[in-house]
Structure formats: C-alpha cells, structure tokens
Amino acid sequence: MEICLTFFIEFYRSRDADEATLDKVSLEAPNLRAALQGATALFHSLAMPQIPDRLRICDEHGSELYAGPADGAYPA
C-alpha cells in the first residue's frame, strides 16, 4: 500500500513583487513529482478568474517545496 502525503497547491499571478492568489487546493499524492503532475492537471481543469502564471506547492506544515511556472515544468 502506497502512502500518500497531503500537499497544498496555490495558483497565483505574479507581477513584479506583487502576487495575487487565484485558487488554493489540497491534493493527496505519494511524492512531490506526483503532486506537481496533479497540479498541472488542475491548472487545466479548475475554473479560475484569471489564468495563473505561477504555482506553489507546500507540505502540510506550510513549507514550500516547489514554486515555478503554472505549466508544471519540473526543475532538472
């Protein structure tokens, strides 16, 4: 049985030093890569007031694990 962790996904727009949150959702996934894949799927399916250009993934303690383009480009 695979253990799933809870991740929190925040979609936002970034302009200069300002950020505007468009949506926040929780997601269960076995690891960060799977959470990023889930976030990418949500990017295409959620009805948000604007199209986000960035996303942030945090763990259940609020620690940021990933911040990058909303298209889910995984760092090398």
PDB file with SEQRES, HELIX, SHEET and CRYST1 records, atoms N, CA, C and O in Angstrom:
SEQRES   1 A   76  MET GLU ILE CYS LEU THR PHE PHE ILE GLU PHE TYR ARG          
SEQRES   2 A   76  SER ARG ASP ALA ASP GLU ALA THR LEU ASP LYS VAL SER          
SEQRES   3 A   76  LEU GLU ALA PRO ASN LEU ARG ALA ALA LEU GLN GLY ALA          
SEQRES   4 A   76  THR ALA LEU PHE HIS SER LEU ALA MET PRO GLN ILE PRO          
SEQRES   5 A   76  ASP ARG LEU ARG ILE CYS ASP GLU HIS GLY SER GLU LEU          
SEQRES   6 A   76  TYR ALA GLY PRO ALA ASP GLY ALA TYR PRO ALA                  
HELIX    1 AA1 LEU A   32  SER A   45  1                                  14    
SHEET    1 AA1 4 ASP A  18  ALA A  29  0                                        
SHEET    2 AA1 4 LEU A   5  ARG A  15 -1                                        
SHEET    3 AA1 4 ARG A  54  CYS A  58 -1                                        
SHEET    4 AA1 4 GLU A  64  PRO A  69 -1                                        
CRYST1    1.000    1.000    1.000  90.00  90.00  90.00 P 1           1          
ATOM      1  N   MET A   1       0.843  -1.177   0.000  1.00  0.00           N  
ATOM      2  CA  MET A   1       0.000   0.000   0.000  1.00  0.00           C  
ATOM      3  C   MET A   1       0.895   1.249   0.000  1.00  0.00           C  
ATOM      4  O   MET A   1       1.788   1.396   0.834  1.00  0.00           O  
ATOM      5  N   GLU A   2       0.629   2.130  -0.950  1.00  0.00           N  
ATOM      6  CA  GLU A   2       1.429   3.335  -1.094  1.00  0.00           C  
ATOM      7  C   GLU A   2       0.900   4.424  -0.167  1.00  0.00           C  
ATOM      8  O   GLU A   2      -0.304   4.669  -0.097  1.00  0.00           O  
ATOM      9  N   ILE A   3       1.813   5.065   0.536  1.00  0.00           N  
ATOM     10  CA  ILE A   3       1.438   6.138   1.455  1.00  0.00           C  
ATOM     11  C   ILE A   3       1.307   7.435   0.666  1.00  0.00           C  
ATOM     12  O   ILE A   3       2.184   7.786  -0.122  1.00  0.00           O  
ATOM     13  N   CYS A   4       0.209   8.136   0.886  1.00  0.00           N  
ATOM     14  CA  CYS A   4       0.006   9.429   0.233  1.00  0.00           C  
ATOM     15  C   CYS A   4       0.208  10.549   1.243  1.00  0.00           C  
ATOM     16  O   CYS A   4      -0.176  10.436   2.407  1.00  0.00           O  
ATOM     17  N   LEU A   5       0.804  11.608   0.783  1.00  0.00           N  
ATOM     18  CA  LEU A   5       1.031  12.800   1.586  1.00  0.00           C  
ATOM     19  C   LEU A   5       0.048  13.872   1.144  1.00  0.00           C  
ATOM     20  O   LEU A   5      -0.451  13.834   0.019  1.00  0.00           O  
ATOM     21  N   THR A   6      -0.230  14.815   2.010  1.00  0.00           N  
ATOM     22  CA  THR A   6      -1.106  15.924   1.661  1.00  0.00           C  
ATOM     23  C   THR A   6      -0.255  17.117   1.253  1.00  0.00           C  
ATOM     24  O   THR A   6       0.619  17.565   1.995  1.00  0.00           O  
ATOM     25  N   PHE A   7      -0.533  17.620   0.056  1.00  0.00           N  
ATOM     26  CA  PHE A   7       0.145  18.801  -0.470  1.00  0.00           C  
ATOM     27  C   PHE A   7      -0.894  19.898  -0.648  1.00  0.00           C  
ATOM     28  O   PHE A   7      -2.073  19.616  -0.857  1.00  0.00           O  
ATOM     29  N   PHE A   8      -0.460  21.133  -0.567  1.00  0.00           N  
ATOM     30  CA  PHE A   8      -1.339  22.277  -0.796  1.00  0.00           C  
ATOM     31  C   PHE A   8      -0.812  23.022  -2.012  1.00  0.00           C  
ATOM     32  O   PHE A   8       0.350  23.426  -2.060  1.00  0.00           O  
ATOM     33  N   ILE A   9      -1.681  23.194  -2.980  1.00  0.00           N  
ATOM     34  CA  ILE A   9      -1.328  23.827  -4.242  1.00  0.00           C  
ATOM     35  C   ILE A   9      -1.927  25.230  -4.263  1.00  0.00           C  
ATOM     36  O   ILE A   9      -3.118  25.405  -4.004  1.00  0.00           O  
ATOM     37  N   GLU A  10      -1.115  26.213  -4.566  1.00  0.00           N  
ATOM     38  CA  GLU A  10      -1.591  27.587  -4.687  1.00  0.00           C  
ATOM     39  C   GLU A  10      -1.273  28.081  -6.099  1.00  0.00           C  
ATOM     40  O   GLU A  10      -0.117  28.088  -6.523  1.00  0.00           O  
ATOM     41  N   PHE A  11      -2.308  28.487  -6.808  1.00  0.00           N  
ATOM     42  CA  PHE A  11      -2.147  29.065  -8.134  1.00  0.00           C  
ATOM     43  C   PHE A  11      -2.205  30.577  -7.989  1.00  0.00           C  
ATOM     44  O   PHE A  11      -3.098  31.099  -7.320  1.00  0.00           O  
ATOM     45  N   TYR A  12      -1.268  31.288  -8.604  1.00  0.00           N  
ATOM     46  CA  TYR A  12      -1.259  32.742  -8.452  1.00  0.00           C  
ATOM     47  C   TYR A  12      -0.693  33.435  -9.679  1.00  0.00           C  
ATOM     48  O   TYR A  12      -0.044  32.819 -10.525  1.00  0.00           O  
ATOM     49  N   ARG A  13      -0.957  34.733  -9.751  1.00  0.00           N  
ATOM     50  CA  ARG A  13      -0.393  35.607 -10.775  1.00  0.00           C  
ATOM     51  C   ARG A  13       0.703  36.418 -10.108  1.00  0.00           C  
ATOM     52  O   ARG A  13       0.555  36.852  -8.966  1.00  0.00           O  
ATOM     53  N   SER A  14       1.782  36.619 -10.809  1.00  0.00           N  
ATOM     54  CA  SER A  14       2.915  37.362 -10.269  1.00  0.00           C  
ATOM     55  C   SER A  14       3.240  38.530 -11.193  1.00  0.00           C  
ATOM     56  O   SER A  14       3.474  38.352 -12.389  1.00  0.00           O  
ATOM     57  N   ARG A  15       3.247  39.707 -10.621  1.00  0.00           N  
ATOM     58  CA  ARG A  15       3.612  40.923 -11.357  1.00  0.00           C  
ATOM     59  C   ARG A  15       4.589  41.709 -10.506  1.00  0.00           C  
ATOM     60  O   ARG A  15       4.241  42.192  -9.428  1.00  0.00           O  
ATOM     61  N   ASP A  16       5.804  41.833 -10.993  1.00  0.00           N  
ATOM     62  CA  ASP A  16       6.869  42.496 -10.244  1.00  0.00           C  
ATOM     63  C   ASP A  16       6.993  41.818  -8.874  1.00  0.00           C  
ATOM     64  O   ASP A  16       7.267  40.619  -8.812  1.00  0.00           O  
ATOM     65  N   ALA A  17       6.799  42.549  -7.788  1.00  0.00           N  
ATOM     66  CA  ALA A  17       6.910  41.957  -6.447  1.00  0.00           C  
ATOM     67  C   ALA A  17       5.546  41.567  -5.887  1.00  0.00           C  
ATOM     68  O   ALA A  17       5.464  41.062  -4.768  1.00  0.00           O  
ATOM     69  N   ASP A  18       4.471  41.795  -6.649  1.00  0.00           N  
ATOM     70  CA  ASP A  18       3.116  41.507  -6.170  1.00  0.00           C  
ATOM     71  C   ASP A  18       2.655  40.126  -6.614  1.00  0.00           C  
ATOM     72  O   ASP A  18       2.979  39.665  -7.708  1.00  0.00           O  
ATOM     73  N   GLU A  19       1.888  39.475  -5.737  1.00  0.00           N  
ATOM     74  CA  GLU A  19       1.287  38.185  -6.053  1.00  0.00           C  
ATOM     75  C   GLU A  19      -0.199  38.247  -5.743  1.00  0.00           C  
ATOM     76  O   GLU A  19      -0.607  38.816  -4.731  1.00  0.00           O  
ATOM     77  N   ALA A  20      -1.003  37.661  -6.615  1.00  0.00           N  
ATOM     78  CA  ALA A  20      -2.442  37.571  -6.393  1.00  0.00           C  
ATOM     79  C   ALA A  20      -2.848  36.100  -6.471  1.00  0.00           C  
ATOM     80  O   ALA A  20      -2.745  35.477  -7.528  1.00  0.00           O  
ATOM     81  N   THR A  21      -3.308  35.550  -5.349  1.00  0.00           N  
ATOM     82  CA  THR A  21      -3.730  34.154  -5.311  1.00  0.00           C  
ATOM     83  C   THR A  21      -5.054  33.999  -6.041  1.00  0.00           C  
ATOM     84  O   THR A  21      -6.000  34.748  -5.798  1.00  0.00           O  
ATOM     85  N   LEU A  22      -5.112  33.020  -6.939  1.00  0.00           N  
ATOM     86  CA  LEU A  22      -6.322  32.752  -7.712  1.00  0.00           C  
ATOM     87  C   LEU A  22      -7.090  31.557  -7.161  1.00  0.00           C  
ATOM     88  O   LEU A  22      -8.319  31.528  -7.225  1.00  0.00           O  
ATOM     89  N   ASP A  23      -6.376  30.568  -6.619  1.00  0.00           N  
ATOM     90  CA  ASP A  23      -7.032  29.400  -6.038  1.00  0.00           C  
ATOM     91  C   ASP A  23      -6.032  28.631  -5.188  1.00  0.00           C  
ATOM     92  O   ASP A  23      -4.831  28.636  -5.460  1.00  0.00           O  
ATOM     93  N   LYS A  24      -6.546  27.967  -4.152  1.00  0.00           N  
ATOM     94  CA  LYS A  24      -5.752  27.075  -3.306  1.00  0.00           C  
ATOM     95  C   LYS A  24      -6.522  25.776  -3.169  1.00  0.00           C  
ATOM     96  O   LYS A  24      -7.723  25.787  -2.898  1.00  0.00           O  
ATOM     97  N   VAL A  25      -5.845  24.667  -3.353  1.00  0.00           N  
ATOM     98  CA  VAL A  25      -6.478  23.355  -3.225  1.00  0.00           C  
ATOM     99  C   VAL A  25      -5.524  22.402  -2.518  1.00  0.00           C  
ATOM    100  O   VAL A  25      -4.307  22.581  -2.561  1.00  0.00           O  
ATOM    101  N   SER A  26      -6.085  21.393  -1.872  1.00  0.00           N  
ATOM    102  CA  SER A  26      -5.253  20.340  -1.285  1.00  0.00           C  
ATOM    103  C   SER A  26      -5.288  19.143  -2.222  1.00  0.00           C  
ATOM    104  O   SER A  26      -6.245  18.943  -2.970  1.00  0.00           O  
ATOM    105  N   LEU A  27      -4.234  18.361  -2.163  1.00  0.00           N  
ATOM    106  CA  LEU A  27      -4.080  17.234  -3.069  1.00  0.00           C  
ATOM    107  C   LEU A  27      -3.313  16.142  -2.338  1.00  0.00           C  
ATOM    108  O   LEU A  27      -2.321  16.425  -1.665  1.00  0.00           O  
ATOM    109  N   GLU A  28      -3.754  14.915  -2.462  1.00  0.00           N  
ATOM    110  CA  GLU A  28      -3.006  13.788  -1.897  1.00  0.00           C  
ATOM    111  C   GLU A  28      -2.215  13.122  -3.008  1.00  0.00           C  
ATOM    112  O   GLU A  28      -2.747  12.827  -4.078  1.00  0.00           O  
ATOM    113  N   ALA A  29      -0.936  12.891  -2.740  1.00  0.00           N  
ATOM    114  CA  ALA A  29      -0.043  12.282  -3.723  1.00  0.00           C  
ATOM    115  C   ALA A  29       1.084  11.566  -2.982  1.00  0.00           C  
ATOM    116  O   ALA A  29       1.383  11.904  -1.837  1.00  0.00           O  
ATOM    117  N   PRO A  30       1.713  10.578  -3.626  1.00  0.00           N  
ATOM    118  CA  PRO A  30       2.793   9.836  -2.966  1.00  0.00           C  
ATOM    119  C   PRO A  30       4.105  10.607  -2.847  1.00  0.00           C  
ATOM    120  O   PRO A  30       4.920  10.305  -1.975  1.00  0.00           O  
ATOM    121  N   ASN A  31       4.320  11.611  -3.726  1.00  0.00           N  
ATOM    122  CA  ASN A  31       5.570  12.365  -3.683  1.00  0.00           C  
ATOM    123  C   ASN A  31       5.379  13.708  -4.395  1.00  0.00           C  
ATOM    124  O   ASN A  31       4.322  13.977  -4.967  1.00  0.00           O  
ATOM    125  N   LEU A  32       6.402  14.531  -4.351  1.00  0.00           N  
ATOM    126  CA  LEU A  32       6.325  15.870  -4.926  1.00  0.00           C  
ATOM    127  C   LEU A  32       6.099  15.826  -6.435  1.00  0.00           C  
ATOM    128  O   LEU A  32       5.304  16.605  -6.961  1.00  0.00           O  
ATOM    129  N   ARG A  33       6.772  14.945  -7.123  1.00  0.00           N  
ATOM    130  CA  ARG A  33       6.611  14.855  -8.580  1.00  0.00           C  
ATOM    131  C   ARG A  33       5.158  14.541  -8.941  1.00  0.00           C  
ATOM    132  O   ARG A  33       4.606  15.137  -9.866  1.00  0.00           O  
ATOM    133  N   ALA A  34       4.543  13.617  -8.220  1.00  0.00           N  
ATOM    134  CA  ALA A  34       3.137  13.279  -8.472  1.00  0.00           C  
ATOM    135  C   ALA A  34       2.226  14.456  -8.125  1.00  0.00           C  
ATOM    136  O   ALA A  34       1.223  14.690  -8.800  1.00  0.00           O  
ATOM    137  N   ALA A  35       2.574  15.192  -7.078  1.00  0.00           N  
ATOM    138  CA  ALA A  35       1.792  16.385  -6.712  1.00  0.00           C  
ATOM    139  C   ALA A  35       1.891  17.434  -7.816  1.00  0.00           C  
ATOM    140  O   ALA A  35       0.902  18.098  -8.127  1.00  0.00           O  
ATOM    141  N   LEU A  36       3.058  17.587  -8.403  1.00  0.00           N  
ATOM    142  CA  LEU A  36       3.239  18.541  -9.495  1.00  0.00           C  
ATOM    143  C   LEU A  36       2.430  18.116 -10.724  1.00  0.00           C  
ATOM    144  O   LEU A  36       1.844  18.957 -11.405  1.00  0.00           O  
ATOM    145  N   GLN A  37       2.399  16.824 -11.001  1.00  0.00           N  
ATOM    146  CA  GLN A  37       1.582  16.328 -12.112  1.00  0.00           C  
ATOM    147  C   GLN A  37       0.100  16.591 -11.847  1.00  0.00           C  
ATOM    148  O   GLN A  37      -0.640  16.974 -12.754  1.00  0.00           O  
ATOM    149  N   GLY A  38      -0.327  16.383 -10.601  1.00  0.00           N  
ATOM    150  CA  GLY A  38      -1.712  16.675 -10.229  1.00  0.00           C  
ATOM    151  C   GLY A  38      -2.022  18.156 -10.340  1.00  0.00           C  
ATOM    152  O   GLY A  38      -3.107  18.535 -10.783  1.00  0.00           O  
ATOM    153  N   ALA A  39      -1.076  18.996  -9.941  1.00  0.00           N  
ATOM    154  CA  ALA A  39      -1.261  20.445 -10.035  1.00  0.00           C  
ATOM    155  C   ALA A  39      -1.387  20.872 -11.491  1.00  0.00           C  
ATOM    156  O   ALA A  39      -2.189  21.748 -11.815  1.00  0.00           O  
ATOM    157  N   THR A  40      -0.604  20.263 -12.364  1.00  0.00           N  
ATOM    158  CA  THR A  40      -0.679  20.575 -13.791  1.00  0.00           C  
ATOM    159  C   THR A  40      -2.050  20.204 -14.341  1.00  0.00           C  
ATOM    160  O   THR A  40      -2.620  20.950 -15.136  1.00  0.00           O  
ATOM    161  N   ALA A  41      -2.580  19.063 -13.927  1.00  0.00           N  
ATOM    162  CA  ALA A  41      -3.922  18.664 -14.359  1.00  0.00           C  
ATOM    163  C   ALA A  41      -4.969  19.640 -13.832  1.00  0.00           C  
ATOM    164  O   ALA A  41      -5.903  19.996 -14.550  1.00  0.00           O  
ATOM    165  N   LEU A  42      -4.817  20.073 -12.581  1.00  0.00           N  
ATOM    166  CA  LEU A  42      -5.751  21.047 -12.007  1.00  0.00           C  
ATOM    167  C   LEU A  42      -5.667  22.386 -12.739  1.00  0.00           C  
ATOM    168  O   LEU A  42      -6.684  23.056 -12.921  1.00  0.00           O  
ATOM    169  N   PHE A  43      -4.479  22.774 -13.155  1.00  0.00           N  
ATOM    170  CA  PHE A  43      -4.292  24.019 -13.896  1.00  0.00           C  
ATOM    171  C   PHE A  43      -5.202  24.051 -15.119  1.00  0.00           C  
ATOM    172  O   PHE A  43      -5.748  25.097 -15.468  1.00  0.00           O  
ATOM    173  N   HIS A  44      -5.361  22.901 -15.763  1.00  0.00           N  
ATOM    174  CA  HIS A  44      -6.175  22.821 -16.977  1.00  0.00           C  
ATOM    175  C   HIS A  44      -7.657  22.609 -16.696  1.00  0.00           C  
ATOM    176  O   HIS A  44      -8.481  22.808 -17.589  1.00  0.00           O  
ATOM    177  N   SER A  45      -8.017  22.210 -15.476  1.00  0.00           N  
ATOM    178  CA  SER A  45      -9.419  21.879 -15.222  1.00  0.00           C  
ATOM    179  C   SER A  45     -10.142  22.827 -14.260  1.00  0.00           C  
ATOM    180  O   SER A  45     -11.372  22.883 -14.277  1.00  0.00           O  
ATOM    181  N   LEU A  46      -9.417  23.567 -13.429  1.00  0.00           N  
ATOM    182  CA  LEU A  46     -10.077  24.474 -12.492  1.00  0.00           C  
ATOM    183  C   LEU A  46     -10.587  25.720 -13.201  1.00  0.00           C  
ATOM    184  O   LEU A  46      -9.950  26.227 -14.125  1.00  0.00           O  
ATOM    185  N   ALA A  47     -11.735  26.205 -12.763  1.00  0.00           N  
ATOM    186  CA  ALA A  47     -12.277  27.460 -13.291  1.00  0.00           C  
ATOM    187  C   ALA A  47     -11.797  28.591 -12.377  1.00  0.00           C  
ATOM    188  O   ALA A  47     -12.356  28.814 -11.303  1.00  0.00           O  
ATOM    189  N   MET A  48     -10.760  29.295 -12.818  1.00  0.00           N  
ATOM    190  CA  MET A  48     -10.199  30.390 -12.030  1.00  0.00           C  
ATOM    191  C   MET A  48     -10.547  31.717 -12.707  1.00  0.00           C  
ATOM    192  O   MET A  48     -10.765  31.755 -13.918  1.00  0.00           O  
ATOM    193  N   PRO A  49     -10.601  32.802 -11.933  1.00  0.00           N  
ATOM    194  CA  PRO A  49     -10.983  34.097 -12.501  1.00  0.00           C  
ATOM    195  C   PRO A  49      -9.986  34.621 -13.546  1.00  0.00           C  
ATOM    196  O   PRO A  49     -10.359  35.403 -14.421  1.00  0.00           O  
ATOM    197  N   GLN A  50      -8.747  34.200 -13.454  1.00  0.00           N  
ATOM    198  CA  GLN A  50      -7.703  34.558 -14.420  1.00  0.00           C  
ATOM    199  C   GLN A  50      -6.836  33.326 -14.620  1.00  0.00           C  
ATOM    200  O   GLN A  50      -6.931  32.357 -13.867  1.00  0.00           O  
ATOM    201  N   ILE A  51      -6.003  33.371 -15.625  1.00  0.00           N  
ATOM    202  CA  ILE A  51      -5.084  32.257 -15.853  1.00  0.00           C  
ATOM    203  C   ILE A  51      -3.835  32.503 -15.014  1.00  0.00           C  
ATOM    204  O   ILE A  51      -3.166  33.523 -15.186  1.00  0.00           O  
ATOM    205  N   PRO A  52      -3.509  31.570 -14.099  1.00  0.00           N  
ATOM    206  CA  PRO A  52      -2.307  31.763 -13.273  1.00  0.00           C  
ATOM    207  C   PRO A  52      -1.044  31.606 -14.102  1.00  0.00           C  
ATOM    208  O   PRO A  52      -1.027  30.878 -15.094  1.00  0.00           O  
ATOM    209  N   ASP A  53       0.002  32.288 -13.693  1.00  0.00           N  
ATOM    210  CA  ASP A  53       1.284  32.092 -14.360  1.00  0.00           C  
ATOM    211  C   ASP A  53       2.287  31.374 -13.459  1.00  0.00           C  
ATOM    212  O   ASP A  53       3.353  30.965 -13.919  1.00  0.00           O  
ATOM    213  N   ARG A  54       1.950  31.221 -12.182  1.00  0.00           N  
ATOM    214  CA  ARG A  54       2.840  30.556 -11.232  1.00  0.00           C  
ATOM    215  C   ARG A  54       2.031  29.614 -10.341  1.00  0.00           C  
ATOM    216  O   ARG A  54       0.818  29.764 -10.190  1.00  0.00           O  
ATOM    217  N   LEU A  55       2.723  28.651  -9.762  1.00  0.00           N  
ATOM    218  CA  LEU A  55       2.110  27.812  -8.741  1.00  0.00           C  
ATOM    219  C   LEU A  55       3.122  27.516  -7.663  1.00  0.00           C  
ATOM    220  O   LEU A  55       4.331  27.534  -7.893  1.00  0.00           O  
ATOM    221  N   ARG A  56       2.604  27.243  -6.482  1.00  0.00           N  
ATOM    222  CA  ARG A  56       3.428  26.939  -5.318  1.00  0.00           C  
ATOM    223  C   ARG A  56       2.864  25.658  -4.708  1.00  0.00           C  
ATOM    224  O   ARG A  56       1.649  25.499  -4.597  1.00  0.00           O  
ATOM    225  N   ILE A  57       3.748  24.753  -4.318  1.00  0.00           N  
ATOM    226  CA  ILE A  57       3.342  23.528  -3.631  1.00  0.00           C  
ATOM    227  C   ILE A  57       3.981  23.542  -2.248  1.00  0.00           C  
ATOM    228  O   ILE A  57       5.194  23.694  -2.109  1.00  0.00           O  
ATOM    229  N   CYS A  58       3.136  23.379  -1.224  1.00  0.00           N  
ATOM    230  CA  CYS A  58       3.611  23.335   0.161  1.00  0.00           C  
ATOM    231  C   CYS A  58       3.213  22.007   0.782  1.00  0.00           C  
ATOM    232  O   CYS A  58       2.267  21.355   0.338  1.00  0.00           O  
ATOM    233  N   ASP A  59       3.948  21.616   1.815  1.00  0.00           N  
ATOM    234  CA  ASP A  59       3.572  20.415   2.552  1.00  0.00           C  
ATOM    235  C   ASP A  59       2.532  20.785   3.609  1.00  0.00           C  
ATOM    236  O   ASP A  59       2.113  21.938   3.703  1.00  0.00           O  
ATOM    237  N   GLU A  60       2.126  19.806   4.393  1.00  0.00           N  
ATOM    238  CA  GLU A  60       1.064  20.038   5.384  1.00  0.00           C  
ATOM    239  C   GLU A  60       1.490  20.992   6.503  1.00  0.00           C  
ATOM    240  O   GLU A  60       0.648  21.478   7.257  1.00  0.00           O  
ATOM    241  N   HIS A  61       2.781  21.256   6.612  1.00  0.00           N  
ATOM    242  CA  HIS A  61       3.284  22.185   7.628  1.00  0.00           C  
ATOM    243  C   HIS A  61       3.476  23.592   7.073  1.00  0.00           C  
ATOM    244  O   HIS A  61       3.878  24.500   7.801  1.00  0.00           O  
ATOM    245  N   GLY A  62       3.187  23.776   5.776  1.00  0.00           N  
ATOM    246  CA  GLY A  62       3.319  25.078   5.153  1.00  0.00           C  
ATOM    247  C   GLY A  62       4.687  25.349   4.558  1.00  0.00           C  
ATOM    248  O   GLY A  62       4.941  26.452   4.075  1.00  0.00           O  
ATOM    249  N   SER A  63       5.568  24.369   4.583  1.00  0.00           N  
ATOM    250  CA  SER A  63       6.896  24.550   3.993  1.00  0.00           C  
ATOM    251  C   SER A  63       6.802  24.476   2.469  1.00  0.00           C  
ATOM    252  O   SER A  63       6.234  23.532   1.920  1.00  0.00           O  
ATOM    253  N   GLU A  64       7.357  25.465   1.801  1.00  0.00           N  
ATOM    254  CA  GLU A  64       7.324  25.495   0.345  1.00  0.00           C  
ATOM    255  C   GLU A  64       8.267  24.439  -0.219  1.00  0.00           C  
ATOM    256  O   GLU A  64       9.448  24.400   0.125  1.00  0.00           O  
ATOM    257  N   LEU A  65       7.732  23.580  -1.093  1.00  0.00           N  
ATOM    258  CA  LEU A  65       8.512  22.520  -1.708  1.00  0.00           C  
ATOM    259  C   LEU A  65       8.823  22.805  -3.166  1.00  0.00           C  
ATOM    260  O   LEU A  65       9.812  22.312  -3.707  1.00  0.00           O  
ATOM    261  N   TYR A  66       7.978  23.598  -3.795  1.00  0.00           N  
ATOM    262  CA  TYR A  66       8.147  23.935  -5.200  1.00  0.00           C  
ATOM    263  C   TYR A  66       7.473  25.263  -5.476  1.00  0.00           C  
ATOM    264  O   TYR A  66       6.388  25.528  -4.957  1.00  0.00           O  
ATOM    265  N   ALA A  67       8.087  26.082  -6.268  1.00  0.00           N  
ATOM    266  CA  ALA A  67       7.476  27.300  -6.784  1.00  0.00           C  
ATOM    267  C   ALA A  67       8.005  27.460  -8.198  1.00  0.00           C  
ATOM    268  O   ALA A  67       9.215  27.453  -8.425  1.00  0.00           O  
ATOM    269  N   GLY A  68       7.099  27.603  -9.135  1.00  0.00           N  
ATOM    270  CA  GLY A  68       7.549  27.705 -10.515  1.00  0.00           C  
ATOM    271  C   GLY A  68       6.405  28.017 -11.442  1.00  0.00           C  
ATOM    272  O   GLY A  68       5.320  28.407 -11.011  1.00  0.00           O  
ATOM    273  N   PRO A  69       6.662  27.839 -12.728  1.00  0.00           N  
ATOM    274  CA  PRO A  69       5.657  28.152 -13.724  1.00  0.00           C  
ATOM    275  C   PRO A  69       4.406  27.298 -13.548  1.00  0.00           C  
ATOM    276  O   PRO A  69       4.487  26.134 -13.158  1.00  0.00           O  
ATOM    277  N   ALA A  70       3.271  27.877 -13.833  1.00  0.00           N  
ATOM    278  CA  ALA A  70       1.998  27.169 -13.661  1.00  0.00           C  
ATOM    279  C   ALA A  70       1.853  25.996 -14.618  1.00  0.00           C  
ATOM    280  O   ALA A  70       0.977  25.152 -14.425  1.00  0.00           O  
ATOM    281  N   ASP A  71       2.689  25.924 -15.645  1.00  0.00           N  
ATOM    282  CA  ASP A  71       2.598  24.786 -16.567  1.00  0.00           C  
ATOM    283  C   ASP A  71       3.235  23.530 -15.987  1.00  0.00           C  
ATOM    284  O   ASP A  71       3.215  22.472 -16.615  1.00  0.00           O  
ATOM    285  N   GLY A  72       3.806  23.647 -14.779  1.00  0.00           N  
ATOM    286  CA  GLY A  72       4.329  22.482 -14.074  1.00  0.00           C  
ATOM    287  C   GLY A  72       5.680  22.020 -14.536  1.00  0.00           C  
ATOM    288  O   GLY A  72       6.020  20.853 -14.341  1.00  0.00           O  
ATOM    289  N   ALA A  73       6.470  22.882 -15.140  1.00  0.00           N  
ATOM    290  CA  ALA A  73       7.812  22.498 -15.565  1.00  0.00           C  
ATOM    291  C   ALA A  73       8.618  22.077 -14.337  1.00  0.00           C  
ATOM    292  O   ALA A  73       8.872  22.886 -13.445  1.00  0.00           O  
ATOM    293  N   TYR A  74       9.010  20.823 -14.302  1.00  0.00           N  
ATOM    294  CA  TYR A  74       9.737  20.293 -13.132  1.00  0.00           C  
ATOM    295  C   TYR A  74      11.206  20.659 -13.244  1.00  0.00           C  
ATOM    296  O   TYR A  74      11.806  20.495 -14.306  1.00  0.00           O  
ATOM    297  N   PRO A  75      11.794  21.156 -12.159  1.00  0.00           N  
ATOM    298  CA  PRO A  75      13.227  21.518 -12.231  1.00  0.00           C  
ATOM    299  C   PRO A  75      14.091  20.310 -12.514  1.00  0.00           C  
ATOM    300  O   PRO A  75      13.783  19.206 -12.067  1.00  0.00           O  
ATOM    301  N   ALA A  76      15.157  20.504 -13.244  1.00  0.00           N  
ATOM    302  CA  ALA A  76      16.064  19.410 -13.603  1.00  0.00           C  
ATOM    303  C   ALA A  76      16.839  18.896 -12.421  1.00  0.00           C  
ATOM    304  O   ALA A  76      17.644  17.976 -12.563  1.00  0.00           O  
TER     305      ALA A  76                                                      
END                                                                             
